[in-house]
Amino acid sequence: MRLLDAHPGEALHTCVARSLRDVLARGILPEGTRLPGHRRLAAHLGVSRNTLVDALTQLQTEGFLRVMGRSGTLVSLPPIDLSGDYPRESLPLSDWATRVLRERPAGESGDFHVDFRLGQDVPELYPEVAWTQALARRAGEAGRSQRHSDPLGPLETRRALSAYLNAERGARVTPDMVMLTAGTQAALDALARVFLQRGRSVAIEDPTYAGARAALAATGAEIHPVAVDAEGLHPGHLPGAATLVYVTPGCQYPTTATLPASRRQELIGWARRVHALILEDDYAADLHHTDRVPAVLQGLAPERTLLLGTFSKVLAPATRSGFLVAPPEVVSVLAATRTLTDRGPGTLDALALGDVLASGAYARHLRRVRPLIRERHEALLCALAEFLPGWPVRAARAGLHIYLPLPAGLQELDVTQRATGWGVGLTRQGPLTGGSHQPAVLLGFAHLAPDALRDGVQRLACALDGLPGVAAPRRGASPPARV
């Protein structure tokens, strides 16, 4: 019998207990065997008697050993079969878990010279000083709290958020209509569980945010994809009945289209006519490239709209701060069901969020970062015009990416593979759509400096040179080296 190798940071008596447990489980010492005396066994293992006693006490607590007074310490459990020679059973997954795994989008990995893929960190967007100061001010207060937090979030934060949404987004919100969340995905999951099930249906934009599609489909509800065009979702193509419709009217994801006023009115009319709820994801409102942000749909129909929003992209992804605005009767149901999950948002982050909103620090920060987003957006547009002339580039009014439809004859997978060969990472539209659409790729830009954006587009042009339907690119004086 010997000691097993210690894990990093593992106490010696824990390592001794683990080593003896392994011996007992394998049946090397059969049930009823008397262990050697403490001094003898400690010397054999090369540890002190006190360390051994601590280990034996642990194993006695777990039921592996029993102390019989003068008779010594005896093995009290039969060996455990650790051979592994038994059939591996499949996990007894629920229907919900099975649907989640089926809808889960596949990740794409790679190391690129210029990475346009979405989801990159943009440190310049984070108000580090204001956020750190707010956390420091509130740390003691959150630590002294002895009660479970309000499942909706601190009232003072909901008041500050209501005032911000009413002033900056054209919303019609009172604090009793607000629930703070751990981001948009948490809100989507909560709403899907409350409103959807087998036998019900939900309409979604197509293409759309993959996380929304997965959360809604996981409930077993029937999904009705509704194709979008240059103006976003067309309400005339909605089904005759649905429980929910998921939309991104301020900045359609991923095409970046803005839903015009006429379609907003038509969408509200449809929802009232079929008694559906509008699930409005306002994910990009704080990422508009101008100071004129379109008002939210919720302000036109607060009794019919469930508004989702997030601060994670601007405050910092690690905060997982978001919100859900809904009629009070919906919020009360969500508060009740939340007691079975996370019981409420993190108090410290929620209080700090309220401070940066109420003090005006958040609004001032947005005014500072919007010129940076606009500069990089324009740099990408200029590079595309220079190196891929004639391509149907669509400028974005908000968000952190550009939607780039591919010329006829090009396929997304071929384009992304060729781009990879030149060290360029792209995001395909394909995983975001459930139907047949013109192929397109997405180019994230906010995390890249103008020089890197230009280099990346030049590399992309070189990768696509010679393909059918692609105009000869203007490469400039110094074409990049292929990776």
C-alpha positions in Angstrom: 0.0 0.0 0.0 1.4 3.4 -1.0 0.3 7.0 -1.1 -1.3 8.3 -4.3 0.2 11.4 -5.8 -1.3 14.5 -4.1 -3.5 16.9 -6.0 -2.3 20.5 -6.2 -3.2 22.2 -2.9 -4.4 19.0 -1.3 -3.9 18.6 2.4 -1.7 15.6 3.4 -4.4 13.9 5.6 -6.8 14.2 2.6 -4.3 12.5 0.3 -3.9 9.7 2.9 -7.6 9.3 3.2 -8.0 9.1 -0.6 -5.2 6.5 -0.9 -6.7 4.3 1.8 -10.2 4.7 0.3 -8.9 3.5 -3.0 -7.4 0.4 -1.4 -10.6 -0.4 0.5 -12.8 0.2 -2.5 -10.7 -2.3 -4.6 -11.1 -5.0 -2.0 -7.4 -5.3 -1.3 -8.3 -5.3 2.3 -11.5 -7.5 2.6 -14.4 -6.6 4.9 -13.6 -7.3 8.5 -9.8 -7.0 8.1 -8.1 -5.3 11.0 -5.8 -2.4 10.1 -2.2 -2.3 11.5 -1.7 -0.1 14.6 -1.5 3.6 14.1 2.2 4.0 14.6 3.0 1.1 12.3 0.7 2.2 9.6 1.8 5.8 9.8 5.5 4.7 9.5 4.6 2.5 6.5 3.0 5.5 4.7 5.7 7.9 5.8 3.3 10.3 7.6 2.9 11.4 11.2 0.5 9.6 13.5 -1.7 12.7 13.8 -2.0 12.9 10.0 -3.0 9.2 9.9 -5.6 9.6 12.7 -7.2 12.5 10.8 -7.4 10.4 7.7 -8.9 7.4 9.5 -11.5 9.6 11.2 -12.6 10.8 7.8 -13.0 7.2 6.5 -14.8 6.2 9.7 -17.3 9.1 9.1 -17.8 7.9 5.5 -18.5 4.3 6.7 -15.4 2.6 5.3 -14.0 1.8 8.8 -15.3 1.1 12.3 -13.4 1.4 15.5 -13.9 -1.6 17.9 -12.0 -0.4 21.0 -9.2 -2.8 21.9 -10.0 -4.9 18.8 -8.7 -2.1 16.7 -10.0 -0.6 13.5 -11.8 -2.9 11.0 -12.8 -2.6 7.4 -16.6 -2.3 7.4 -17.6 -2.2 3.8 -17.4 -4.8 1.0 -15.3 -3.9 -2.0 -16.8 -1.8 -4.8 -16.7 -3.0 -8.4 -14.3 -0.6 -10.1 -13.5 -2.8 -13.1 -15.7 -0.9 -15.5 -16.8 -4.2 -17.1 -20.5 -3.3 -17.3 -22.6 -1.7 -20.0 -22.6 2.1 -20.2 -26.1 3.3 -19.9 -27.4 6.3 -21.7 -28.4 9.3 -19.6 -32.1 9.4 -18.8 -32.5 12.9 -20.3 -35.8 14.7 -20.3 -37.5 15.8 -23.5 -36.5 19.4 -22.6 -32.8 18.5 -22.3 -32.9 16.5 -25.5 -34.4 19.4 -27.4 -31.8 21.8 -26.0 -28.9 19.6 -27.2 -30.5 19.3 -30.6 -30.9 23.0 -31.0 -27.5 24.0 -29.6 -25.5 25.8 -32.2 -22.1 24.2 -33.0 -19.1 26.4 -32.0 -16.4 27.3 -34.5 -12.8 27.5 -33.3 -9.7 28.8 -34.9 -6.7 31.1 -34.6 -6.8 33.9 -37.1 -4.6 36.8 -38.1 -7.7 39.0 -38.3 -10.8 37.7 -36.5 -14.1 39.2 -37.7 -16.2 36.6 -35.8 -18.9 37.8 -33.5 -18.7 37.7 -29.7 -15.3 39.3 -29.2 -14.5 41.4 -26.2 -14.3 45.2 -26.7 -12.5 46.5 -23.6 -12.9 50.1 -24.8 -16.7 49.8 -24.3 -16.5 49.1 -20.6 -16.8 52.0 -18.1 -14.2 50.5 -15.8 -13.8 53.5 -13.4 -17.5 54.2 -12.9 -18.4 50.5 -12.6 -15.6 49.7 -10.1 -16.5 52.7 -8.0 -20.2 51.7 -7.9 -19.2 48.1 -6.9 -17.0 49.4 -4.1 -19.7 51.7 -2.7 -22.2 48.9 -2.6 -20.0 46.0 -1.5 -20.5 46.5 2.2 -24.2 46.9 1.9 -24.7 43.8 -0.1 -22.5 41.8 2.3 -24.5 42.9 5.3 -27.8 41.7 3.9 -29.2 38.7 5.7 -32.3 38.2 3.6 -32.9 36.6 0.2 -33.0 39.3 -2.5 -36.2 40.5 -4.0 -36.8 38.1 -7.0 -37.4 41.1 -9.2 -34.3 42.9 -8.1 -33.7 45.9 -5.7 -36.6 48.4 -5.9 -34.2 51.4 -6.2 -32.5 49.8 -9.2 -35.8 49.1 -10.9 -36.8 52.7 -10.3 -33.6 54.0 -11.9 -34.0 51.6 -14.8 -37.6 52.6 -15.4 -36.6 56.3 -15.5 -33.7 55.5 -17.9 -35.9 53.5 -20.3 -38.7 56.1 -20.3 -36.2 58.9 -21.0 -33.8 57.2 -23.4 -35.8 54.5 -25.1 -39.3 55.9 -25.4 -40.7 53.2 -23.1 -43.7 53.3 -20.8 -42.4 51.6 -17.7 -43.1 51.6 -13.9 -40.9 49.7 -11.4 -43.5 47.0 -10.9 -43.1 46.1 -14.6 -39.4 45.4 -14.3 -37.5 42.2 -13.4 -33.7 42.3 -13.4 -32.1 39.2 -15.0 -28.7 37.6 -15.6 -28.8 38.7 -19.3 -31.1 38.2 -22.2 -30.7 34.4 -22.4 -32.0 34.0 -18.8 -35.0 36.1 -19.6 -35.8 34.1 -22.7 -35.6 30.9 -20.8 -37.9 32.2 -18.1 -40.5 33.5 -20.5 -40.4 30.3 -22.6 -41.1 28.1 -19.6 -44.0 30.3 -18.5 -45.8 30.7 -21.8 -44.8 27.8 -24.1 -45.4 24.1 -24.2 -46.3 21.4 -26.7 -49.4 22.3 -28.6 -48.6 26.0 -28.6 -46.8 28.0 -31.3 -44.3 30.8 -31.5 -43.3 32.9 -34.5 -39.7 34.0 -34.9 -37.8 36.1 -37.4 -35.7 34.1 -39.9 -32.8 34.4 -39.7 -32.6 35.2 -36.0 -30.5 34.9 -32.8 -29.7 31.2 -32.3 -30.0 31.4 -28.5 -33.6 32.6 -28.8 -34.5 29.9 -31.3 -33.0 27.2 -29.0 -34.8 28.5 -25.8 -38.2 28.7 -27.5 -37.8 25.4 -29.3 -36.7 23.6 -26.1 -40.3 23.9 -24.7 -41.7 21.7 -27.5 -43.7 24.5 -28.9 -44.1 24.7 -32.7 -41.7 27.2 -34.3 -43.0 29.3 -37.2 -40.0 31.0 -39.0 -41.0 34.3 -40.7 -38.6 35.5 -43.4 -37.2 39.0 -43.0 -36.3 41.5 -45.8 -34.5 44.8 -45.9 -37.0 46.3 -43.5 -37.1 43.4 -41.0 -40.0 41.1 -40.3 -43.1 41.4 -42.5 -46.2 41.2 -40.3 -48.3 40.1 -43.3 -46.4 36.8 -43.2 -47.2 36.0 -39.6 -49.3 32.9 -38.9 -53.0 33.1 -38.1 -52.3 32.3 -34.4 -49.4 32.2 -32.0 -48.7 32.6 -28.3 -45.6 34.7 -28.8 -43.7 36.4 -31.6 -40.0 37.1 -31.1 -38.7 40.2 -32.9 -35.6 42.5 -32.9 -37.2 45.7 -34.3 -34.5 48.2 -33.3 -31.7 46.3 -35.1 -32.8 43.0 -36.6 -30.4 40.2 -35.8 -28.4 39.5 -37.9 -29.4 41.6 -40.9 -29.3 44.9 -38.8 -32.5 46.2 -40.5 -34.7 48.6 -38.5 -38.5 47.9 -38.5 -40.3 50.9 -39.9 -43.2 52.6 -38.2 -45.8 51.1 -40.6 -44.7 47.6 -39.9 -44.6 48.2 -36.1 -48.2 49.3 -36.2 -49.2 46.3 -38.3 -47.3 44.0 -35.9 -49.2 45.4 -32.9 -52.5 45.1 -34.7 -51.8 41.4 -35.5 -50.8 40.7 -31.8 -54.0 42.3 -30.5 -56.1 40.5 -33.1 -54.8 37.0 -32.3 -54.1 37.7 -28.6 -50.4 37.1 -28.9 -47.5 38.6 -26.9 -44.7 40.4 -28.6 -41.3 39.4 -27.3 -39.1 42.4 -28.2 -35.3 41.9 -27.9 -33.7 45.4 -27.7 -30.2 44.0 -27.6 -28.5 46.8 -29.6 -30.1 50.0 -28.3 -27.0 51.1 -26.4 -24.8 50.2 -29.4 -26.4 52.7 -31.9 -23.9 54.5 -34.0 -25.7 57.8 -33.7 -27.3 59.6 -30.7 -30.8 59.1 -32.2 -31.9 55.7 -30.9 -35.3 54.4 -32.3 -38.0 54.2 -29.6 -38.8 50.7 -28.4 -42.0 49.0 -29.6 -43.0 48.5 -26.0 -43.9 52.2 -25.8 -46.6 51.7 -28.3 -48.2 48.6 -26.8 -47.0 48.1 -23.2 -50.0 45.8 -22.4 -48.9 43.4 -25.2 -45.1 43.6 -25.2 -42.4 41.8 -23.3 -39.2 43.9 -23.6 -35.8 42.3 -23.1 -32.5 44.2 -22.8 -28.9 43.7 -21.7 -26.1 45.8 -20.2 -23.5 43.0 -20.6 -22.1 44.3 -23.9 -21.3 47.7 -22.5 -20.7 47.3 -18.8 -18.8 44.0 -19.2 -19.9 40.5 -20.1 -18.9 39.2 -16.6 -21.6 41.2 -14.9 -24.5 39.3 -16.7 -26.8 42.3 -16.2 -30.1 42.5 -18.1 -33.7 43.2 -17.6 -37.2 42.2 -18.6 -40.2 44.6 -18.8 -43.7 43.2 -18.9 -47.2 44.0 -17.7 -47.4 43.7 -13.9 -49.5 40.5 -14.1 -46.8 38.8 -16.1 -44.0 40.0 -13.8 -45.8 38.6 -10.7 -45.9 35.2 -12.4 -42.3 35.4 -13.3 -41.4 36.4 -9.7 -43.2 33.4 -8.3 -41.6 30.9 -10.7 -38.2 32.4 -10.2 -38.2 31.2 -6.5 -37.6 27.7 -8.0 -34.5 28.7 -9.9 -32.0 31.4 -9.0 -34.4 33.3 -6.5 -33.3 36.6 -7.9 -30.4 38.6 -9.4 -27.1 39.2 -7.6 -27.6 42.0 -5.2 -24.2 43.6 -5.5 -24.3 43.9 -9.3 -27.9 45.0 -9.3 -27.3 47.8 -6.8 -24.2 49.0 -8.7 -26.2 49.0 -11.9 -28.8 51.3 -10.3 -26.1 53.7 -9.2 -24.5 54.1 -12.7 -28.0 54.6 -14.2 -29.3 57.1 -11.6 -26.0 59.1 -11.5 -26.0 59.6 -15.3 -22.6 57.9 -15.6 -24.0 55.2 -18.0 -25.5 57.8 -20.4 -22.3 59.8 -20.4 -20.3 56.7 -21.1 -22.5 55.8 -24.1 -21.9 59.3 -25.5 -18.2 58.7 -25.2 -18.1 55.3 -26.9 -20.5 55.8 -29.7 -17.9 57.8 -31.8 -15.5 54.9 -31.4 -18.1 52.4 -32.7 -19.0 54.8 -35.5 -15.3 55.2 -36.5 -14.7 51.5 -36.8 -18.0 50.9 -38.6 -17.0 53.5 -41.2 -13.5 52.1 -41.5 -14.9 48.7 -42.3 -17.3 50.1 -44.9 -14.5 52.0 -46.6 -12.3 48.9 -46.7 -15.1 46.8 -48.2 -15.7 49.5 -50.9 -12.0 49.6 -51.7 -11.2 45.8 -51.8 -14.6 44.3 -52.7 -16.1 46.9 -55.0 -19.7 46.2 -56.1 -20.6 43.9 -53.2 -24.0 44.5 -51.7 -22.7 45.9 -48.4 -25.4 46.9 -45.9 -24.4 49.7 -43.5 -25.6 49.0 -39.9 -27.3 51.7 -37.8 -26.6 49.8 -34.6 -24.8 46.7 -33.3 -21.2 45.6 -33.6 -21.2 43.8 -36.9 -22.0 44.3 -40.6 -24.2 41.9 -42.5 -22.6 41.0 -45.9 -24.8 39.1 -48.4 -22.7 37.1 -50.8 -22.9 37.5 -54.6 -24.9 34.9 -56.5 -23.0 31.7 -56.9 -21.0 31.9 -53.6 -21.7 29.6 -50.7 -21.0 30.5 -47.0 -18.9 27.4 -46.2 -16.7 27.9 -49.2 -16.1 31.6 -48.4 -15.3 31.0 -44.8 -12.9 28.1 -45.6 -11.1 30.3 -48.2 -10.9 33.1 -45.7 -9.5 30.8 -43.0 -6.7 30.0 -45.5 -5.8 33.7 -45.5 -6.0 34.0 -41.7 -9.5 35.6 -41.6 -12.3 34.5 -39.3 -15.9 35.0 -40.4 -19.3 34.1 -38.9 -21.7 32.3 -41.2 -25.4 33.2 -41.4 -26.4 29.6 -41.9 -26.7 28.5 -38.3 -29.0 31.5 -37.6 -31.7 30.5 -40.2 -34.2 27.7 -40.5 -35.0 28.3 -44.1 -33.4 29.1 -47.5 -31.9 32.5 -47.6 -29.3 34.3 -49.7 -26.0 33.2 -48.3 -24.3 35.9 -46.1 -21.5 36.3 -43.6 -21.2 38.6 -40.6 -18.2 40.8 -39.9 -17.7 42.0 -36.3 -15.8 45.3 -36.2 -15.9 47.0 -32.8 -12.9 45.0 -31.4 -10.6 45.8 -34.3 -8.6 49.0 -35.0 -9.1 50.6 -38.4 -5.7 49.3 -39.7 -6.7 45.7 -38.7 -10.1 46.1 -40.3 -8.5 47.2 -43.6 -5.9 44.3 -43.4 -8.7 41.8 -42.8 -10.8 42.9 -45.7 -7.8 42.9 -48.0 -7.0 39.4 -47.0 -10.6 38.4 -47.6 -10.5 39.9 -51.1 -7.4 37.9 -51.9 -9.0 34.7 -50.6 -12.0 35.2 -52.9 -10.1 36.4 -56.0 -11.1 34.4 -59.0 -14.4 33.1 -57.8 -17.4 33.3 -60.2 -19.2 36.6 -59.8 -16.5 38.3 -57.7 -15.1 41.5 -59.2 -11.3 41.8 -59.3 -10.3 43.4 -56.0 -8.1 46.4 -55.6 -5.3 45.1 -53.5 -3.2 48.2 -52.9 0.5 48.4 -53.0 1.4 45.7 -50.5 -0.8 42.6 -50.6 -0.7 40.6 -47.4 1.0 37.2 -47.1 -1.2 34.1 -47.1 -1.2 32.3 -43.7 
